[in-house]
Structure formats: structure tokens, C-alpha cells
């Protein structure tokens, strides 16, 4: 039996990219892109990415309609 680790949060990914030299705007846009969002001119905030991921999960589970 294999136990899979949960996927990293947007906050973890953005922080890792920032530690690697990416700007906050670049890191936010890259993480958003990984989650199926288009890059934003001003960049994505972590809370915005996580909120949209949460809403997407609600829609996919049928708890709310799009």
C-alpha cells in the first residue's frame, strides 16, 4: 500500500520559487498557470489562487453550480 503525499499548496510553491530568485509576481503567475489560471499583469496573490482552487473543488464536487 502506497500513501501519497498531498499536493503542495500554492503558498509552498510560491515561497519555494521566491527562494529560488523569482519575484513575487513571477512566482504567483507561474503557480497560477500550473493550476490552470491565466497569468495576471499584476501577478496572482497566494490567497487568490487558493480561493479559486477552493471554488473549483466545490463546483467539481457538485456542492455549487458554475
trRosetta pair geometry for C-beta under 8 A, 3 or more apart (Angstrom, degrees):
i j d omega theta_ij theta_ji phi_ij phi_ji
8 12 4.3 -114 -177 84 105 132
8 13 5.4 124 113 -52 122 88
8 16 8.0 -6 168 -7 156 139
9 12 4.7 101 55 4 77 100
9 13 7.1 -146 95 -2 43 87
9 50 7.0 12 -170 -98 100 114
10 13 5.7 -58 -149 40 34 110
10 14 6.0 32 156 -19 69 108
10 31 5.2 113 -148 157 84 137
10 32 8.0 46 -139 -70 126 57
10 35 7.1 -30 -89 -35 111 146
10 46 5.1 161 114 -149 108 79
10 49 4.2 161 -142 102 164 131
10 50 5.2 -138 31 -60 129 82
10 53 7.0 -172 -34 -14 123 143
11 14 6.0 -55 -143 38 27 108
11 15 6.2 26 158 -18 63 110
11 46 4.8 69 -88 -166 72 144
11 50 7.2 4 -33 -55 92 130
12 15 5.9 -58 -146 38 26 110
12 16 6.3 28 156 -20 63 108
13 16 5.8 -55 -148 35 29 112
13 17 6.4 26 156 -16 64 106
13 27 7.6 167 127 180 75 97
13 31 4.7 134 106 -110 127 119
13 34 7.3 -114 177 51 161 153
14 17 5.8 -58 -151 38 31 110
14 18 6.3 31 152 -20 66 107
14 24 7.4 40 -180 -146 113 64
14 27 4.5 106 -148 140 70 118
14 28 5.9 28 -119 -79 124 60
14 31 5.3 -63 -66 -20 82 153
14 46 5.4 -115 17 -84 155 107
15 18 5.6 -54 -146 37 31 112
15 19 6.4 32 154 -19 64 105
16 19 5.8 -54 -150 36 30 111
16 20 6.5 26 150 -16 62 110
17 20 5.4 -61 -152 40 34 112
17 22 4.2 -27 157 39 96 138
17 26 7.3 -144 150 106 128 90
17 27 3.7 158 93 -122 130 106
17 30 6.3 159 -121 64 162 137
17 31 7.2 -137 -3 -46 145 103
18 21 7.9 161 -174 21 28 10
18 22 5.8 -83 -85 68 39 81
18 23 7.6 12 -115 -176 80 11
18 24 6.3 22 -99 -85 120 61
18 27 5.2 -48 -54 -42 77 162
22 26 4.4 -130 -174 93 98 118
22 27 4.3 125 110 -62 126 89
22 30 7.0 -57 -163 9 158 141
23 26 4.5 92 51 9 82 103
23 27 6.8 -152 86 -5 39 88
23 43 8.0 -109 113 -87 100 152
24 27 5.9 -58 -144 40 27 109
24 28 6.1 27 158 -19 63 110
24 43 6.4 99 117 144 75 161
25 28 5.9 -57 -145 37 26 110
25 29 6.3 21 159 -15 63 109
25 42 6.9 -112 -124 164 113 38
25 43 3.2 -128 -138 -60 70 142
26 29 6.0 -60 -149 39 27 108
26 30 6.2 25 156 -19 65 109
26 43 7.3 -50 -24 -109 26 121
27 30 5.8 -57 -146 37 29 110
27 31 6.3 24 158 -14 65 108
28 31 6.0 -58 -145 40 28 106
28 32 6.1 30 155 -20 64 109
28 40 7.8 -45 119 45 113 105
28 43 4.3 87 66 175 128 98
28 44 3.9 -168 161 64 106 70
28 45 6.4 -13 -134 -72 143 18
28 46 6.9 -110 -112 -57 98 58
28 49 7.1 -156 -158 -36 81 128
29 32 5.6 -54 -144 38 30 114
29 33 6.2 35 154 -23 64 105
29 39 4.0 36 -158 -132 115 96
29 40 6.5 -146 -99 35 93 64
29 43 5.4 -90 -41 -125 93 69
29 44 6.0 139 -77 8 45 94
30 33 5.6 -52 -150 33 31 114
30 34 6.6 35 150 -21 62 102
31 34 5.5 -49 -152 32 36 116
31 35 6.7 20 153 -6 64 108
31 44 7.1 -126 71 74 93 127
31 46 7.8 5 88 -108 153 72
31 49 6.0 4 116 -131 110 167
32 35 5.9 -69 -153 46 33 102
32 37 3.9 -70 175 74 94 119
32 38 7.5 -29 132 72 118 22
32 39 6.6 134 79 -98 123 47
32 40 7.1 10 74 -3 172 95
32 44 4.1 116 -54 0 136 158
32 49 5.4 -125 -90 -101 79 112
33 36 7.8 81 -173 -46 30 10
33 37 6.6 -92 -73 68 31 65
33 38 7.5 36 -96 -133 74 21
33 39 6.1 -5 -62 -59 107 83
35 49 6.2 117 39 -164 154 103
35 52 7.5 120 128 95 133 112
35 53 6.1 -68 -163 -82 142 105
37 44 6.8 78 106 -80 143 152
37 49 7.0 -134 15 -118 152 83
37 52 6.6 71 -78 106 134 158
39 43 7.9 -31 -168 -107 82 46
39 44 7.8 -117 -142 -22 48 102
40 43 5.9 -110 77 -6 96 2
40 44 5.4 117 21 -59 122 73
44 48 5.3 -132 -167 78 85 123
44 49 5.3 81 149 -55 131 100
45 48 4.5 94 60 1 84 105
45 49 7.3 -156 90 -5 45 84
46 49 5.8 -57 -152 36 35 110
46 50 6.2 28 155 -14 69 109
47 50 5.8 -56 -142 42 31 109
47 51 6.1 36 157 -24 65 108
48 51 5.8 -53 -145 34 28 112
48 52 6.5 23 158 -13 63 107
49 52 6.1 -61 -152 39 28 106
49 53 6.4 29 152 -20 65 107
50 53 5.5 -52 -146 36 33 114
50 54 6.4 38 152 -23 65 104
51 54 5.6 -53 -152 33 32 114
51 55 6.5 29 152 -16 65 104
52 55 5.6 -50 -144 38 36 110
52 56 6.2 41 154 -22 65 104
53 56 5.6 -53 -148 35 30 114
53 57 6.5 33 152 -21 63 104
54 57 5.8 -55 -152 33 30 112
54 58 6.7 31 150 -19 63 104
55 58 5.6 -52 -151 33 36 113
55 59 6.5 34 152 -17 67 104
55 64 7.6 -56 -157 63 74 138
56 59 5.8 -55 -150 37 32 110
56 60 6.2 29 154 -17 67 109
57 60 5.7 -55 -141 40 31 110
57 61 6.2 23 160 -14 65 110
58 61 6.0 -61 -145 41 26 105
58 63 4.6 -82 -163 67 79 114
58 64 4.8 24 140 21 114 106
59 62 7.8 42 176 -68 30 23
59 63 7.7 -82 -65 51 21 74
59 64 5.8 -54 -83 77 61 84
59 65 7.2 76 -131 -146 82 16
59 66 4.9 42 -137 -54 134 101
